[in-house]
Amino acid sequence: MNERLLHTPEGVRDIYHAECETKSILERRLHHRLRLYGFMDIETPAFEFFDIFSKERGTVPSREMYKFFDREGNTLVLRPDMTPPIARCMAKYYRTEELPVRFCYVGDTFVNNSSYQGKLKEVTQLGAELINDPTVEADAEMIALTVECLLDAGLTKFQVEIGQADFFRGLMDEAGIGEQEAEELRVLIENKNMFGVEELISGRQLPDGLKDVILRLPELFGTLDKLLFVKDEITNRRALAAIERLEQLYALMMEYGLEQYITFDLGMLSKFDYYTGIIFRAYTFGTGDAVATGGRYDSLVGQFGKDAPAIGMAVIINQLMLALERQGLLPKPKPENTLIVYRAPYRSAAIALARRLRARGGKAELLLETAEGTDYAAYAGRMKLSGVLYLKEEGCAEVFDAADGSSHTAALAQLP
C-alpha cells in the first residue's frame, strides 16, 4: 500500500480514542450549558451553495473556501462559517416569527487559508445564535453564556475581550474615510501597527481629538473606565452610541457577577464584515488564538429575506482543548469498558454475563480467546479499559482491576 494514503492532507487530522472521548466530554458539558439557557439544537448541511457565503454576506473570502460543483453545475462550498447557514434557516423557517428564537449547534467548519501554516483547516465549533432580540440584555446574555461555557470546560484564568464594530464605522464616517482605506486601516489596527495607522491618516485634515482617537485605536484596550475619555474627543453619533452601549453592557455584566472576566478593546475588529455591534473574543493561556468568539449581526438575516437582529457566540473546541491541555486542565476520560475474555466452552456464560452488565448500564466487550498466554492486562492498559473478566473455568472468572493492578478469582454469580 502507498504509505502516503496513511496520512491526512495538510490542515486536518485524526482524533481518536482518549482524545476523541475527551472532546466528546467537553462538547456534552458545553452543550448542556447552552440547553440550560433555552437554546434548541439545529443542524445545517456541511456544504451549501456558494452564494450563502458570498462577499456580500461579509463572511470568509472566496479564496479561502473549499469549492466544488454538483451535477447541475452549481458552485458548492464546504461551510467556512456557521452563522450564514443559520441566518438562512431563520429566514426560511421562521419568516413570520417576531419574538426571539434560540438555536445552538455543534459542527465543523472548513477554511482553506494557506497562511495558517501548522493550524487546522477543519475545526469544531459549538455555539449559539439568539435571533429577533436587538437589546443590550441579549448582548449580556451571550457574553455570560460564553463565560459560563469556559468555566464549565475547566478554565479558571481567561478574559473575554469586547469591542464594538459600530465604533470603528462611526469614526470612519466622521473622518470621511472610504471603504477601501477603512479596510486597510482595519488590518493595521488588528495587527496593532501604530506606525502604519499614523502613515495612513497623516495627510488628512482631522480634528485633533478624532485624529488622536484613531491613532490610539491599537492601544485602546483595558477596563472600560480608562476608555471613556474618547466620548469627549468625537462627535459622531454612531460611535458615541457604541460607547454608551458598552457602558450599559458592563453594568449588566456586573449584575451577572461576571465582570472580572471582561475587558474592552476599542481597536478590536473582525474579518467578518457582517458584525454590526459588539464583537468579542475569549483568550487564555496556552494558545495565541481565541478559544471563543462572537458578536452582533443585525443585518445578515435580512440578506435572506427577513429583517431580524441577532447575536451569536461560538467556542472553538480544538483551541479550547489545546489550552486546557497546556494548562493541565484537560478532563481525563474515566475507563468504563470491561473486557470479558472467554474460552470457547464458556461462550454462553460470557454472553449472559455481558448482557447482564449492559442491562445495568455497564459497558462490556466480548473477546474469544484464540491463543493462550496473551497479556490481557497489558491490552486493557493500551485500550484504557477498566478491567478484565477472564472466563477460563466453569462458573468463575479471574478479575483484573486496571485501576490498581489487582486481580482475584470470583464466582460469576457474585459479579455485579
Secondary structure, DSSP 8 states (H G I E B T S, - for coil): --GGGGS--TT-----HHHHHHHHHHHHHHHHHHHHTT-EE----SEEEGGGG-GGGT-S-GGGS-EEE-TT--EEEE-S-SHHHHHHHHHHH-TT--S-EEEEEEEEEE---TT-TTS-SEEEEEEEEEES--SHHHHHHHHHHHHHHHHHHT--SEEEEEEEHHHHHHHHHHHT--HHHHHHHHHHHHTT-HHHHHHHHTTS---HHHHHHHHTGGG-EE-GGGTGGGGGT---HHHHHHHHHHHHHHHHHHHHT-GGGEEEETT---S-TT--SEEEEEEETT-SS-SEEEEE-TTTGGGGT----EEEEEEEHHHHHHHHHHTT--------EEEEEE-GGGHHHHHHHHHHHHHTT-EEEEEE--STT--HHHHHHHTT-SEEEEEEETTEEEEEETTT--EEEEEGGG--
